C-alpha cells in the first residue's frame, strides 16, 4: 500500500492507521481463500473510505468545487484491466473499475459489441448505477478538510490572478507605478495547506502466486473539470502481470505522485519491465533514474514528482514462492504499509526524503525481501536497504550511497 506526496506530521497517526486497516482487509481476504484481485480491491475500498486519503471520500475538489475520481485495477493472471476517469457520484471508484474488469472477462456483448474497459465522466456514473453500484451525492464525499483546502486554494488563485493582471498592464505601459508587488510564488498552492496526496494504491500476491494491482485518486487539487490522472491510464497508474514461464518474474506495480509526469513516462509498466533483471533493487533504481527523473519526456519539467511500490515474485521450485517488495519516491514523503498472511499486524512507515540541494533530482529507494515457503507465508525477513542519489543540474550522478 502506498501514497506519495506530503504527509502532515499532525495527521501521521491517521495515515498509518488507515494503511494498517487496508493491509488487514487485504490479508483477511487472502486468509479466507480469496485471490489477489479480491484482496487488492478490499485494500482500496478501505483507503477510499478514509477521509484522510485523496481517494473516494475526502478527495480534492476541482476548480468547480466538485469531486471527480480516477481509479484502475489490473489482474496479473488474465491481464484484464478496468478503469474509470473523472467519475463523480460514486463513493468507491475502484468498485466500478473492478466491475468493468469482470464484465470484459465475460466476453462480447449483444450483436458482437466489445465491452468497455475504461469509462469516464457521466457515462461512467450511469454505467456504474446500471450495474448495481449505488450513487453517492458529492456532498457526502466532501469533508471539512477538503472543503477548507478548496477555499484556501481558490483565494490564492484569485490573488495570484490579480497580481498577474497588474504585471501585464505594467509591461504594456498602460500604468507606470504599481508599487511593490508580491511574488506570484507566495500565492502558489502548497502541499502543507491541502491534501496533495495524488494517489493511493496496493499490490498483492496470493497463495497461487497470482498478482494484482490497483490505484485510486481524487486527483490534483484545483484541477480542471474533466482532467483524468495517471490512476486511470493503462500502464501509468498500475500494472500486474503473472510470470509467463519459470525463467521470468511475476510483477505488480502501483504509482503515486504527479499524474501528468507518471502518464508521460508510463512509469508503472516501465518498472514492471525493469523487474525482469536479476537484481531487483538496482533495476528499480535504474528505472526511476532513467525512465522517470531523467526521462526525455520530462526534460522541460523543473520538478519530477512520483512514487512507486513494486511486488516481484517467482517460484524457485514447487514448494517456494520468493517475494520481493520495493518502493521508491521523489516526493517529499511517502506512506508505505505491508503485511503477510502470517503477520499479526501490518508494518507501516512514513518515509521522508530529506533534501540537501536540488529537491527534484533526489531519489529515495527502500525494499523488503520476504520469503513465502510452501505458500504459507511463514517468514517475513526484515532486510531493508536505503539509497539516496543526488544529481547535478545536468542530470549526471555525483553521489550514491547504499
C-alpha positions as a Markdown table, in Angstrom:
| # | Residue | x | y | z |
|---|---|---|---|---|
| 1 | Unk | 0.0 | 0.0 | 0.0 |
| 2 | Unk | 1.3 | 3.5 | -0.7 |
| 3 | Unk | 0.6 | 7.2 | -1.1 |
| 4 | Unk | 3.2 | 9.7 | -2.3 |
| 5 | Unk | 3.2 | 13.4 | -1.7 |
| 6 | Unk | 3.2 | 15.4 | 1.6 |
| 7 | Unk | 2.1 | 13.8 | 4.9 |
| 8 | Unk | 1.4 | 16.2 | 7.7 |
| 9 | Unk | 3.0 | 15.3 | 11.0 |
| 10 | Unk | -0.2 | 16.2 | 12.8 |
| 11 | Unk | -2.0 | 13.5 | 10.8 |
| 12 | Unk | 0.7 | 10.9 | 10.7 |
| 13 | Unk | -1.2 | 8.6 | 13.1 |
| 14 | Unk | -4.3 | 8.7 | 10.9 |
| 15 | Unk | -2.3 | 8.0 | 7.7 |
| 16 | Unk | -0.6 | 5.0 | 9.4 |
| 17 | Unk | -3.9 | 3.7 | 10.8 |
| 18 | Unk | -5.7 | 3.6 | 7.5 |
| 19 | Unk | -2.7 | 1.9 | 5.9 |
| 20 | Unk | -2.8 | -0.8 | 8.6 |
| 21 | Unk | -6.5 | -1.3 | 8.2 |
| 22 | Unk | -6.1 | -1.6 | 4.4 |
| 23 | Unk | -3.4 | -4.2 | 4.8 |
| 24 | Unk | -5.6 | -6.2 | 7.3 |
| 25 | Unk | -8.6 | -6.1 | 4.9 |
| 26 | Unk | -6.5 | -7.5 | 2.1 |
| 27 | Unk | -4.9 | -10.2 | 4.2 |
| 28 | Unk | -8.3 | -11.2 | 5.6 |
| 29 | Unk | -9.4 | -11.9 | 2.1 |
| 30 | Unk | -6.3 | -14.0 | 1.4 |
| 31 | Unk | -6.8 | -15.9 | 4.6 |
| 32 | Unk | -10.4 | -16.6 | 3.6 |
| 33 | Unk | -9.1 | -18.1 | 0.3 |
| 34 | Unk | -9.6 | -15.1 | -1.8 |
| 35 | Unk | -7.5 | -14.4 | -4.9 |
| 36 | Unk | -5.2 | -11.4 | -5.4 |
| 37 | Unk | -7.8 | -9.4 | -7.3 |
| 38 | Unk | -10.3 | -9.7 | -4.4 |
| 39 | Unk | -7.6 | -8.8 | -1.9 |
| 40 | Unk | -6.4 | -5.7 | -3.7 |
| 41 | Unk | -10.0 | -4.5 | -4.1 |
| 42 | Unk | -10.6 | -4.9 | -0.4 |
| 43 | Unk | -7.5 | -2.8 | 0.4 |
| 44 | Unk | -8.5 | 0.0 | -2.0 |
| 45 | Unk | -12.0 | 0.2 | -0.5 |
| 46 | Unk | -10.6 | 0.9 | 2.9 |
| 47 | Unk | -8.3 | 3.6 | 1.5 |
| 48 | Unk | -11.1 | 5.2 | -0.4 |
| 49 | Unk | -13.4 | 5.3 | 2.6 |
| 50 | Unk | -10.9 | 7.1 | 4.7 |
| 51 | Unk | -11.3 | 10.9 | 4.9 |
| 52 | Unk | -7.5 | 11.3 | 5.2 |
| 53 | Unk | -6.6 | 10.0 | 1.8 |
| 54 | Unk | -7.1 | 11.7 | -1.5 |
| 55 | Unk | -9.3 | 9.0 | -3.0 |
| 56 | Unk | -13.1 | 8.5 | -2.7 |
| 57 | Unk | -14.3 | 10.2 | 0.4 |
| 58 | Unk | -12.2 | 13.3 | 1.1 |
| 59 | Unk | -10.9 | 13.7 | -2.4 |
| 60 | Unk | -9.5 | 17.0 | -3.6 |
| 61 | Unk | -12.1 | 19.3 | -5.2 |
| 62 | Unk | -11.6 | 20.6 | -8.7 |
| 63 | Unk | -11.9 | 24.1 | -9.9 |
| 64 | Unk | -15.7 | 23.9 | -9.9 |
| 65 | Unk | -15.7 | 22.7 | -6.3 |
| 66 | Unk | -16.7 | 19.1 | -7.3 |
| 67 | Unk | -15.2 | 15.7 | -6.7 |
| 68 | Unk | -14.0 | 13.7 | -9.8 |
| 69 | Unk | -12.2 | 10.5 | -9.2 |
| 70 | Unk | -9.9 | 8.2 | -11.2 |
| 71 | Unk | -9.2 | 4.5 | -10.5 |
| 72 | Unk | -7.9 | 1.4 | -12.2 |
| 73 | Unk | -7.2 | -2.2 | -11.4 |
| 74 | Unk | -5.3 | -5.0 | -13.2 |
| 75 | Unk | -5.3 | -8.7 | -12.9 |
| 76 | Unk | -1.9 | -10.4 | -13.5 |
| 77 | Unk | -3.4 | -13.8 | -14.3 |
| 78 | Unk | -5.8 | -12.7 | -17.1 |
| 79 | Unk | -4.1 | -9.4 | -17.8 |
| 80 | Unk | -7.5 | -7.8 | -17.9 |
| 81 | Unk | -7.8 | -4.2 | -16.8 |
| 82 | Unk | -10.7 | -1.9 | -15.8 |
| 83 | Unk | -10.6 | 1.9 | -15.2 |
| 84 | Unk | -12.7 | 5.0 | -14.6 |
| 85 | Unk | -11.8 | 8.6 | -15.0 |
| 86 | Unk | -13.3 | 11.9 | -13.9 |
| 87 | Unk | -16.0 | 9.9 | -12.1 |
| 88 | Unk | -18.5 | 11.8 | -9.9 |
| 89 | Unk | -21.3 | 10.5 | -7.7 |
| 90 | Unk | -19.8 | 7.1 | -6.8 |
| 91 | Unk | -18.4 | 6.5 | -3.3 |
| 92 | Unk | -15.9 | 3.8 | -4.3 |
| 93 | Unk | -14.5 | 4.3 | -7.9 |
| 94 | Unk | -12.4 | 1.1 | -7.6 |
| 95 | Unk | -15.6 | -0.9 | -7.5 |
| 96 | Unk | -16.6 | 0.4 | -10.9 |
| 97 | Unk | -13.1 | -0.3 | -12.2 |
| 98 | Unk | -13.4 | -3.8 | -10.8 |
| 99 | Unk | -16.8 | -4.4 | -12.3 |
| 100 | Unk | -15.6 | -3.2 | -15.7 |
| 101 | Unk | -12.8 | -5.8 | -15.5 |
| 102 | Unk | -15.2 | -8.5 | -14.6 |
| 103 | Unk | -17.5 | -7.6 | -17.5 |
| 104 | Unk | -14.7 | -7.8 | -20.0 |
| 105 | Unk | -13.9 | -11.3 | -18.8 |
| 106 | Unk | -17.5 | -12.4 | -19.8 |
| 107 | Unk | -16.8 | -11.8 | -23.4 |
| 108 | Unk | -18.6 | -9.8 | -26.1 |
| 109 | Unk | -22.0 | -8.0 | -25.6 |
| 110 | Unk | -25.0 | -8.5 | -27.7 |
| 111 | Unk | -24.6 | -8.1 | -31.5 |
| 112 | Unk | -20.9 | -8.7 | -31.1 |
| 113 | Unk | -20.1 | -5.4 | -29.3 |
| 114 | Unk | -16.9 | -5.2 | -27.3 |
| 115 | Unk | -17.4 | -4.4 | -23.6 |
| 116 | Unk | -15.7 | -1.2 | -22.3 |
| 117 | Unk | -12.7 | -1.4 | -20.0 |
| 118 | Unk | -12.3 | 2.4 | -19.5 |
| 119 | Unk | -15.2 | 4.8 | -18.9 |
| 120 | Unk | -15.2 | 8.5 | -17.9 |
| 121 | Unk | -17.5 | 11.2 | -16.6 |
| 122 | Unk | -21.2 | 10.9 | -16.7 |
| 123 | Unk | -21.1 | 7.8 | -18.8 |
| 124 | Unk | -19.1 | 6.0 | -16.2 |
| 125 | Unk | -21.5 | 7.0 | -13.5 |
| 126 | Unk | -24.5 | 5.9 | -15.5 |
| 127 | Unk | -22.8 | 2.5 | -16.2 |
| 128 | Unk | -22.0 | 2.0 | -12.6 |
| 129 | Unk | -25.5 | 2.6 | -11.4 |
| 130 | Unk | -27.0 | 0.4 | -14.1 |
| 131 | Unk | -24.7 | -2.4 | -12.8 |
| 132 | Unk | -25.9 | -2.1 | -9.2 |
| 133 | Unk | -23.3 | 0.2 | -7.8 |
| 134 | Unk | -25.2 | 2.8 | -5.7 |
| 135 | Unk | -24.8 | 6.5 | -6.4 |
| 136 | Unk | -23.5 | 8.8 | -3.7 |
| 137 | Unk | -24.0 | 12.6 | -3.7 |
| 138 | Unk | -20.8 | 14.6 | -3.9 |
| 139 | Unk | -21.6 | 16.5 | -0.7 |
| 140 | Unk | -21.4 | 13.2 | 1.2 |
| 141 | Unk | -17.9 | 12.6 | -0.1 |
| 142 | Unk | -16.7 | 16.1 | 0.7 |
| 143 | Unk | -15.0 | 16.5 | 4.1 |
| 144 | Unk | -14.3 | 19.7 | 6.1 |
| 145 | Unk | -10.7 | 19.2 | 5.4 |
| 146 | Unk | -11.1 | 19.0 | 1.6 |
| 147 | Unk | -13.6 | 21.9 | 1.6 |
| 148 | Unk | -11.3 | 24.2 | 3.6 |
| 149 | Unk | -8.4 | 23.4 | 1.4 |
| 150 | Unk | -10.5 | 24.2 | -1.7 |
| 151 | Unk | -11.5 | 27.6 | -0.2 |
| 152 | Unk | -7.8 | 28.5 | 0.7 |
| 153 | Unk | -6.6 | 27.5 | -2.8 |
| 154 | Unk | -9.4 | 29.4 | -4.5 |
| 155 | Unk | -8.4 | 32.5 | -2.6 |
| 156 | Unk | -4.8 | 32.0 | -3.5 |
| 157 | Unk | -5.6 | 31.6 | -7.2 |
| 158 | Unk | -7.7 | 34.8 | -7.1 |
| 159 | Unk | -4.8 | 36.8 | -5.6 |
| 160 | Unk | -2.3 | 35.3 | -8.0 |
| 161 | Unk | -4.5 | 36.3 | -11.0 |
| 162 | Unk | -4.8 | 39.8 | -9.7 |
| 163 | Unk | -1.1 | 40.1 | -9.5 |
| 164 | Unk | -0.6 | 38.7 | -13.0 |
| 165 | Unk | -3.2 | 41.2 | -14.3 |
| 166 | Unk | -1.3 | 44.1 | -12.8 |
| 167 | Unk | 2.0 | 42.8 | -14.2 |
| 168 | Unk | 0.6 | 42.5 | -17.7 |
| 169 | Unk | -0.7 | 46.1 | -17.5 |
| 170 | Unk | 2.6 | 47.3 | -16.3 |
| 171 | Unk | 4.5 | 45.5 | -19.1 |
| 172 | Unk | 2.2 | 47.1 | -21.7 |
| 173 | Unk | 2.9 | 50.5 | -20.3 |
| 174 | Unk | -0.7 | 51.4 | -19.5 |
| 175 | Unk | 0.2 | 52.1 | -15.9 |
| 176 | Unk | 3.6 | 53.3 | -14.6 |
| 177 | Unk | 3.6 | 52.7 | -10.8 |
| 178 | Unk | 2.2 | 49.8 | -9.0 |
| 179 | Unk | 4.5 | 49.8 | -6.0 |
| 180 | Unk | 6.0 | 46.5 | -4.8 |
| 181 | Unk | 4.0 | 43.5 | -6.0 |
| 182 | Unk | 4.1 | 40.3 | -4.0 |
| 183 | Unk | 5.9 | 37.5 | -5.9 |
| 184 | Unk | 3.4 | 35.1 | -7.5 |
| 185 | Unk | 5.2 | 32.3 | -5.8 |
| 186 | Unk | 3.8 | 33.4 | -2.5 |
| 187 | Unk | 0.3 | 32.7 | -3.7 |
| 188 | Unk | 1.1 | 29.2 | -5.0 |
| 189 | Unk | -0.8 | 26.3 | -3.5 |
| 190 | Unk | 1.3 | 24.5 | -1.0 |
| 191 | Unk | 1.2 | 20.8 | 0.0 |
| 192 | Unk | 1.1 | 21.7 | 3.7 |
| 193 | Unk | -2.1 | 23.7 | 3.1 |
| 194 | Unk | -4.1 | 21.0 | 1.3 |
| 195 | Unk | -4.2 | 17.3 | 0.7 |
| 196 | Unk | -1.8 | 16.9 | -2.1 |
| 197 | Unk | -1.5 | 13.1 | -2.0 |
| 198 | Unk | -2.3 | 12.3 | -5.6 |
| 199 | Unk | -2.9 | 8.6 | -5.4 |
| 200 | Unk | -3.3 | 5.6 | -3.1 |
| 201 | Unk | -2.6 | 2.1 | -4.4 |
| 202 | Unk | -1.9 | -1.5 | -3.5 |
| 203 | Unk | -0.2 | -4.6 | -4.8 |
| 204 | Unk | -1.0 | -8.2 | -3.8 |
| 205 | Unk | 0.3 | -11.7 | -4.4 |
| 206 | Unk | -2.0 | -14.6 | -3.4 |
| 207 | Unk | -1.5 | -18.3 | -2.4 |
| 208 | Unk | -1.3 | -19.4 | -6.0 |
| 209 | Unk | 1.3 | -16.8 | -7.0 |
| 210 | Unk | -1.2 | -14.6 | -8.9 |
| 211 | Unk | -0.5 | -10.8 | -8.6 |
| 212 | Unk | -2.9 | -7.9 | -8.9 |
| 213 | Unk | -2.5 | -4.1 | -8.6 |
| 214 | Unk | -4.9 | -1.2 | -8.1 |
| 215 | Unk | -4.9 | 2.6 | -7.7 |
| 216 | Unk | -7.4 | 5.3 | -6.8 |
| 217 | Unk | -7.2 | 9.1 | -6.8 |
| 218 | Unk | -9.1 | 12.3 | -6.3 |
| 219 | Unk | -6.5 | 14.0 | -8.5 |
| 220 | Unk | -4.7 | 17.2 | -8.1 |
| 221 | Unk | -6.2 | 20.0 | -6.0 |
| 222 | Unk | -8.0 | 22.6 | -8.2 |
| 223 | Unk | -7.6 | 20.5 | -11.3 |
| 224 | Unk | -9.7 | 21.4 | -14.4 |
| 225 | Unk | -13.0 | 19.6 | -14.5 |
| 226 | Unk | -12.7 | 16.5 | -16.7 |
| 227 | Unk | -9.0 | 16.1 | -16.1 |
| 228 | Unk | -8.0 | 12.4 | -15.9 |
| 229 | Unk | -4.8 | 11.5 | -14.0 |
| 230 | Unk | -2.5 | 8.5 | -14.1 |
| 231 | Unk | -4.7 | 6.5 | -11.8 |
| 232 | Unk | -6.9 | 5.7 | -14.7 |
| 233 | Unk | -4.4 | 5.4 | -17.6 |
| 234 | Unk | -3.3 | 2.0 | -18.8 |
| 235 | Unk | 0.4 | 1.3 | -17.8 |
| 236 | Unk | 0.7 | 4.5 | -15.8 |
| 237 | Unk | -1.2 | 4.0 | -12.6 |
| 238 | Unk | -0.9 | 0.3 | -12.0 |
| 239 | Unk | 0.4 | -2.8 | -13.7 |
| 240 | Unk | 0.1 | -6.6 | -12.9 |
| 241 | Unk | 1.5 | -9.5 | -14.9 |
| 242 | Unk | 2.0 | -13.1 | -13.9 |
| 243 | Unk | 5.2 | -14.8 | -15.0 |
| 244 | Unk | 4.9 | -16.4 | -18.4 |
| 245 | Unk | 7.5 | -19.1 | -17.7 |
| 246 | Unk | 9.8 | -20.3 | -14.9 |
| 247 | Unk | 12.6 | -18.0 | -16.1 |
| 248 | Unk | 10.5 | -14.8 | -15.6 |
| 249 | Unk | 9.1 | -12.9 | -12.6 |
| 250 | Unk | 5.5 | -12.0 | -11.7 |
| 251 | Unk | 5.2 | -8.3 | -11.1 |
| 252 | Unk | 2.7 | -5.9 | -9.6 |
| 253 | Unk | 3.2 | -2.1 | -9.6 |
| 254 | Unk | 1.3 | 0.9 | -8.3 |
| 255 | Unk | 2.4 | 4.5 | -8.8 |
| 256 | Unk | 1.6 | 7.8 | -7.0 |
| 257 | Unk | 2.5 | 11.4 | -7.4 |
| 258 | Unk | 2.1 | 14.0 | -10.1 |
| 259 | Unk | -0.3 | 12.4 | -12.6 |
| 260 | Unk | 1.0 | 14.2 | -15.7 |
| 261 | Unk | 4.6 | 13.1 | -15.0 |
| 262 | Unk | 3.5 | 9.5 | -14.5 |
| 263 | Unk | 1.4 | 9.4 | -17.6 |
| 264 | Unk | 4.1 | 10.8 | -19.9 |
| 265 | Unk | 6.6 | 8.2 | -18.6 |
| 266 | Unk | 4.2 | 5.2 | -18.3 |
| 267 | Unk | 6.1 | 4.5 | -15.1 |
| 268 | Unk | 4.1 | 1.5 | -13.8 |
| 269 | Unk | 4.8 | -0.5 | -16.9 |
| 270 | Unk | 8.4 | 0.7 | -17.2 |
| 271 | Unk | 9.0 | -0.5 | -13.6 |
| 272 | Unk | 7.4 | -3.8 | -14.3 |
| 273 | Unk | 9.6 | -4.4 | -17.4 |
| 274 | Unk | 12.7 | -3.4 | -15.4 |
| 275 | Unk | 12.0 | -6.1 | -12.8 |
| 276 | Unk | 12.8 | -8.9 | -15.2 |
| 277 | Unk | 16.5 | -8.5 | -14.5 |
| 278 | Unk | 18.2 | -10.4 | -11.6 |
| 279 | Unk | 18.9 | -7.5 | -9.2 |
| 280 | Unk | 15.5 | -6.0 | -8.4 |
| 281 | Unk | 16.9 | -3.2 | -6.2 |
| 282 | Unk | 19.3 | -2.0 | -8.9 |
| 283 | Unk | 16.6 | -2.4 | -11.6 |
| 284 | Unk | 14.2 | -0.2 | -9.8 |
| 285 | Unk | 16.9 | 2.4 | -9.1 |
| 286 | Unk | 17.8 | 2.5 | -12.7 |
| 287 | Unk | 14.2 | 2.7 | -13.8 |
| 288 | Unk | 13.5 | 5.7 | -11.5 |
| 289 | Unk | 16.6 | 7.4 | -12.7 |
| 290 | Unk | 16.5 | 6.8 | -16.4 |
| 291 | Unk | 12.8 | 6.3 | -17.1 |
| 292 | Unk | 11.4 | 8.9 | -14.7 |
| 293 | Unk | 13.8 | 11.5 | -13.3 |
| 294 | Unk | 15.9 | 11.6 | -16.4 |
| 295 | Unk | 13.2 | 10.8 | -18.9 |
| 296 | Unk | 13.4 | 12.8 | -22.2 |
| 297 | Unk | 9.6 | 13.1 | -22.0 |
| 298 | Unk | 10.0 | 15.2 | -18.8 |
| 299 | Unk | 13.1 | 17.2 | -19.9 |
| 300 | Unk | 11.3 | 20.5 | -19.6 |
| 301 | Unk | 10.0 | 19.9 | -16.1 |
| 302 | Unk | 11.5 | 21.7 | -13.1 |
| 303 | Unk | 10.3 | 19.2 | -10.5 |
| 304 | Unk | 9.6 | 15.5 | -11.3 |
| 305 | Unk | 7.4 | 14.0 | -8.5 |
| 306 | Unk | 6.4 | 10.4 | -8.1 |
| 307 | Unk | 6.4 | 7.3 | -6.0 |
| 308 | Unk | 6.2 | 3.6 | -6.8 |
| 309 | Unk | 5.7 | 0.3 | -5.0 |
| 310 | Unk | 6.7 | -2.9 | -6.7 |
| 311 | Unk | 6.0 | -6.5 | -5.8 |
| 312 | Unk | 8.1 | -9.2 | -7.6 |
| 313 | Unk | 7.8 | -12.9 | -7.1 |
| 314 | Unk | 8.9 | -16.2 | -8.6 |
| 315 | Unk | 8.8 | -19.9 | -7.8 |
| 316 | Unk | 12.3 | -21.4 | -7.4 |
| 317 | Unk | 10.5 | -24.8 | -7.1 |
| 318 | Unk | 7.0 | -26.1 | -6.5 |
| 319 | Unk | 7.3 | -25.6 | -2.7 |
| 320 | Unk | 8.6 | -22.0 | -2.5 |
| 321 | Unk | 7.3 | -18.6 | -3.6 |
| 322 | Unk | 10.0 | -16.0 | -3.2 |
| 323 | Unk | 8.8 | -12.4 | -3.0 |
| 324 | Unk | 10.5 | -9.0 | -3.0 |
| 325 | Unk | 8.7 | -5.8 | -2.1 |
| 326 | Unk | 10.4 | -2.5 | -3.1 |
| 327 | Unk | 9.4 | 1.2 | -3.0 |
| 328 | Unk | 10.8 | 4.4 | -4.3 |
| 329 | Unk | 9.8 | 8.1 | -4.3 |
| 330 | Unk | 11.0 | 11.5 | -5.3 |
| 331 | Unk | 8.2 | 13.3 | -3.4 |
| 332 | Unk | 8.7 | 14.9 | 0.0 |
| 333 | Unk | 7.3 | 11.9 | 1.7 |
| 334 | Unk | 5.6 | 8.5 | 1.1 |
| 335 | Unk | 3.5 | 6.3 | 3.3 |
| 336 | Unk | 4.1 | 2.6 | 2.8 |
| 337 | Unk | 2.4 | -0.4 | 4.6 |
| 338 | Unk | 2.9 | -4.1 | 4.1 |
| 339 | Unk | 1.8 | -7.4 | 5.6 |
| 340 | Unk | 1.9 | -11.1 | 5.0 |
| 341 | Unk | -0.9 | -13.6 | 5.9 |
| 342 | Unk | 1.2 | -14.9 | 8.8 |
| 343 | Unk | 1.8 | -11.5 | 10.3 |
| 344 | Unk | -0.3 | -10.4 | 13.3 |
| 345 | Unk | -0.1 | -6.8 | 12.3 |
| 346 | Unk | 1.0 | -4.6 | 9.4 |
| 347 | Unk | 4.2 | -2.6 | 9.2 |
| 348 | Unk | 3.7 | 1.0 | 8.2 |
| 349 | Unk | 6.2 | 3.8 | 7.6 |
| 350 | Unk | 6.1 | 7.4 | 6.5 |
| 351 | Unk | 9.3 | 7.8 | 4.6 |
| 352 | Unk | 10.7 | 11.4 | 4.4 |
| 353 | Unk | 13.1 | 12.4 | 1.7 |
| 354 | Unk | 15.5 | 14.9 | 3.2 |
| 355 | Unk | 16.8 | 17.2 | 0.5 |
| 356 | Unk | 20.1 | 18.9 | 0.8 |
| 357 | Unk | 20.3 | 20.8 | -2.5 |
| 358 | Unk | 18.2 | 20.0 | -5.5 |
| 359 | Unk | 14.8 | 18.6 | -4.5 |
| 360 | Unk | 13.6 | 17.5 | -7.9 |
| 361 | Unk | 16.7 | 15.3 | -8.5 |
| 362 | Unk | 16.7 | 13.4 | -5.2 |
| 363 | Unk | 15.6 | 9.8 | -5.1 |
| 364 | Unk | 14.8 | 7.5 | -2.1 |
| 365 | Unk | 14.6 | 3.8 | -2.6 |
| 366 | Unk | 13.9 | 1.1 | 0.0 |
| 367 | Unk | 13.0 | -2.5 | 0.0 |
| 368 | Unk | 11.8 | -5.5 | 2.0 |
| 369 | Unk | 12.6 | -9.1 | 0.9 |
| 370 | Unk | 10.1 | -11.6 | 2.3 |
| 371 | Unk | 10.1 | -15.3 | 1.6 |
| 372 | Unk | 6.9 | -17.3 | 1.3 |
| 373 | Unk | 7.8 | -21.0 | 1.5 |
| 374 | Unk | 5.1 | -23.6 | 0.9 |
| 375 | Unk | 2.6 | -20.7 | 0.1 |
| 376 | Unk | 2.1 | -20.4 | 3.8 |
| 377 | Unk | 3.9 | -17.1 | 4.2 |
| 378 | Unk | 5.8 | -18.4 | 7.2 |
| 379 | Unk | 8.7 | -15.9 | 7.1 |
| 380 | Unk | 8.9 | -12.2 | 6.6 |
| 381 | Unk | 12.6 | -11.1 | 6.6 |
| 382 | Unk | 13.2 | -7.6 | 7.7 |
| 383 | Unk | 16.0 | -6.9 | 5.3 |
| 384 | Unk | 15.9 | -3.2 | 4.3 |
| 385 | Unk | 18.0 | -1.0 | 2.0 |
| 386 | Unk | 18.1 | 2.7 | 1.5 |
| 387 | Unk | 19.5 | 4.5 | -1.4 |
| 388 | Unk | 19.7 | 8.2 | -1.9 |
| 389 | Unk | 21.0 | 9.6 | -5.1 |
| 390 | Unk | 21.7 | 13.2 | -5.9 |
| 391 | Unk | 22.1 | 14.7 | -9.4 |
| 392 | Unk | 23.6 | 18.0 | -10.6 |
| 393 | Unk | 21.5 | 20.1 | -13.0 |
| 394 | Unk | 22.9 | 18.3 | -16.0 |
| 395 | Unk | 21.5 | 15.1 | -14.7 |
| 396 | Unk | 24.8 | 13.4 | -14.1 |
| 397 | Unk | 25.1 | 11.3 | -11.0 |
| 398 | Unk | 27.5 | 12.8 | -8.4 |
| 399 | Unk | 27.0 | 10.6 | -5.3 |
| 400 | Unk | 25.5 | 7.3 | -4.4 |
| 401 | Unk | 25.2 | 5.7 | -1.0 |
| 402 | Unk | 23.8 | 2.2 | -0.4 |
